Amino acid sequence: MTGLGDVLGALLTDVVRARLAADALTASAVAAYRDDPVLASLSVPRVTVTGMTVRLAFSAAEVAVPDPQPLDVARAAREWNITLRDRLLPGLLPGREELGMDEAVRLWRDALRRAPVVLDAVALQRAVAGDPGNVVASTLDQLLERVRTLPQHAQARLQQIRLKEELQRELPREVPPLAERARQWQAAEQALRSRVQVEVTADELERRRPETLQHIELTVSLADIEEFIGPATDTES
């Protein structure tokens, strides 16, 4: 049995192969036109197809959907630390420039680069399920711990604002987008491992009732193929 992805991939491969054959024929015609005194004054013909649509009938024989892999905690942790350094902490500055917070926040961000916030797998799983509390609490503790590693003057500047209350208000707003991205990564990975086994040969399909068949339309823009491949004379600079 053949996979649906294999069938679609073969169709796309044949489209590219047809383009190669047409270009090869045009290239050979150039020499013939150049050598013929009558044809030399004419333009070399070249067929141009801007796009094509193939309607494929198939019968689904088997759909294999694997169990989801564990959440990618390492990737989520990298994203989370970027959010904290580049959005959450700088977000404390607007309207407080007169307090000399710029340097303190810069040092705080540097501390996070040296010692990123650790994201727990169980806490992330709970956040994906809709409970961000553990991620918020753990992140809050770790952020405040990084503050305690800063020079005294930086700590003093940060303590001029109600730092803990600020973080308690802002962190819950940032966790749901992180949880949604982690869920999407997991779903995408699962989809990549899924397989649809199909029957597409004419003799087999003739034996199936029409109402049991599925159809898919594959539309290909040859301009997109040309854009992807580029001229054969392109060279790396």
C-alpha positions in Angstrom: 0.0 0.0 0.0 1.2 3.5 -0.8 1.3 6.5 1.4 -0.7 9.6 0.4 2.4 11.7 0.9 4.4 9.5 -1.5 1.7 9.9 -4.2 1.6 13.7 -3.9 5.4 13.8 -3.8 5.5 11.7 -7.0 3.1 14.1 -8.7 5.2 17.1 -7.8 8.3 15.3 -9.0 6.7 14.7 -12.3 5.7 18.3 -12.6 9.4 19.3 -12.2 10.5 16.6 -14.6 8.0 17.9 -17.2 9.5 21.3 -16.8 13.0 19.9 -17.3 11.9 18.1 -20.4 10.3 21.2 -21.9 13.3 23.3 -21.2 15.6 20.7 -22.8 13.4 20.7 -25.9 13.5 24.5 -26.1 17.3 24.4 -25.7 17.7 22.0 -28.6 15.3 24.1 -30.7 17.5 27.2 -30.2 20.4 25.5 -32.2 18.0 24.4 -34.9 16.6 27.9 -35.4 20.0 29.5 -35.3 21.3 27.2 -38.1 18.3 27.6 -40.4 18.3 30.9 -42.4 14.5 31.1 -42.4 13.9 30.1 -38.8 16.7 32.3 -37.6 14.5 35.4 -38.0 11.7 33.8 -35.9 11.3 33.5 -32.1 12.0 30.1 -30.6 8.7 28.6 -29.4 8.3 27.8 -25.8 5.2 26.5 -24.1 4.4 28.4 -20.9 2.0 27.0 -18.3 1.4 29.2 -15.3 -0.3 26.6 -13.2 -2.0 23.3 -13.1 -4.5 21.4 -11.0 -4.7 17.6 -10.5 -7.7 16.0 -9.0 -6.8 12.7 -7.5 -9.3 10.0 -6.5 -8.2 7.6 -3.8 -9.4 5.1 -1.2 -8.1 5.4 2.3 -6.9 2.0 3.5 -5.3 2.9 6.8 -4.7 6.0 8.9 -1.9 5.7 11.4 -1.8 8.4 14.1 1.1 7.8 16.6 0.9 8.8 20.2 2.2 12.3 20.9 5.7 12.6 22.0 6.5 14.3 25.3 6.4 18.1 25.2 9.7 19.7 24.0 10.7 21.2 27.4 14.1 22.3 26.2 12.7 24.3 23.3 9.9 25.7 25.5 12.6 26.8 28.1 14.6 28.6 25.4 11.5 30.4 24.2 10.4 31.2 27.8 13.8 32.8 28.6 13.8 34.9 25.5 10.3 36.1 26.4 11.5 37.0 29.9 14.7 38.7 28.8 13.4 40.6 25.8 9.8 41.4 26.7 8.9 41.0 30.3 11.9 42.6 32.0 12.2 45.6 29.5 8.4 46.0 30.0 9.2 47.2 33.6 11.0 50.3 32.3 8.4 52.6 30.5 7.5 55.5 32.8 10.3 54.7 35.2 13.4 56.0 33.5 13.9 58.7 36.2 14.5 55.9 38.7 17.7 54.8 36.9 16.2 51.4 36.2 17.9 50.9 32.8 21.2 49.6 34.2 19.5 47.5 36.8 17.3 45.8 34.2 20.3 45.3 31.9 22.2 43.6 34.7 19.1 41.5 35.5 18.9 40.4 31.8 22.6 39.5 31.8 22.1 37.4 34.9 19.3 35.5 33.1 21.6 34.8 30.2 24.2 33.3 32.5 21.6 31.3 34.5 18.4 30.9 32.5 15.1 30.1 34.2 14.6 26.3 34.5 11.3 25.1 33.1 9.9 21.9 34.7 8.3 19.3 32.5 5.3 18.7 34.8 4.7 22.4 35.2 4.7 22.9 31.5 2.3 20.0 31.0 0.0 21.6 33.5 0.2 24.9 31.7 -0.7 23.2 28.4 -3.7 21.7 30.2 -4.8 25.2 31.3 -3.1 25.6 34.7 -0.2 28.1 34.5 0.2 28.4 38.3 3.3 26.2 38.7 5.2 27.9 35.8 4.3 31.3 37.2 5.4 30.4 40.8 8.6 28.7 39.7 9.5 31.5 37.3 8.8 34.2 39.9 11.0 32.5 42.5 13.9 32.2 40.0 13.6 35.7 38.7 13.8 37.1 42.3 16.7 34.8 43.0 18.6 36.3 40.0 17.9 39.8 41.5 19.6 38.8 44.7 22.8 38.0 42.7 23.0 41.6 41.4 25.1 44.4 42.8 23.6 46.2 45.7 23.0 49.4 43.8 21.0 47.4 41.1 19.0 45.6 43.7 18.2 48.9 45.4 16.9 50.4 42.2 14.7 47.4 41.4 13.3 47.5 45.0 12.0 51.1 44.3 9.1 49.5 42.5 6.8 46.8 43.8 8.8 44.2 41.9 7.1 41.0 43.1 3.6 42.4 42.6 4.6 43.5 39.1 5.9 40.1 38.2 2.9 38.4 39.7 0.6 40.5 37.5 2.6 40.1 34.2 3.8 36.5 34.3 0.3 34.9 34.1 -0.2 36.9 30.8 2.9 35.4 29.3 2.4 31.7 30.2 -0.7 30.9 28.0 1.1 31.9 24.7 4.1 29.7 25.7 1.8 26.8 26.5 0.0 27.1 23.2 3.2 27.1 21.3 4.4 24.0 23.1 1.1 22.3 22.3 1.5 23.3 18.6 5.0 21.9 18.4 3.8 18.7 19.9 0.9 18.5 17.4 3.2 19.3 14.5 5.6 16.6 15.5 2.8 14.1 15.8 1.4 15.1 12.4 4.8 14.6 10.7 4.9 11.0 12.0 1.3 10.3 10.9 0.7 8.2 7.8 -2.3 7.8 5.5 -2.1 4.6 3.4 -4.1 4.8 0.2 -5.1 2.9 -3.0 -4.9 5.0 -6.2 -4.6 2.5 -9.0 -7.5 2.5 -11.5 -8.3 -1.2 -11.4 -8.6 -1.1 -7.6 -10.7 2.0 -7.6 -13.1 0.6 -10.1 -14.0 -2.1 -7.6 -15.0 0.5 -4.9 -18.3 2.2 -4.6 -18.0 5.8 -5.7 -19.3 7.1 -2.4 -16.4 5.4 -0.6 -13.8 7.3 -2.6 -12.1 10.5 -1.4 -10.8 13.2 -3.7 -8.0 15.8 -3.3 -7.1 18.6 -5.6 -3.4 19.5 -5.9 -2.8 23.0 -7.4 0.7 23.8 -8.5 2.0 27.2 -9.5 4.9 26.7 -11.9 5.9 30.3 -11.3 6.6 29.2 -7.7 8.7 26.3 -8.9 10.7 28.7 -11.1 11.2 31.1 -8.1 12.4 28.2 -6.0 14.8 26.7 -8.5 16.1 30.0 -10.0 18.0 30.4 -13.2 20.6 27.7 -14.0 23.2 30.4 -14.5 22.9 31.6 -10.9 26.2 31.4 -9.0 27.0 32.0 -5.3 28.5 35.4 -4.6 
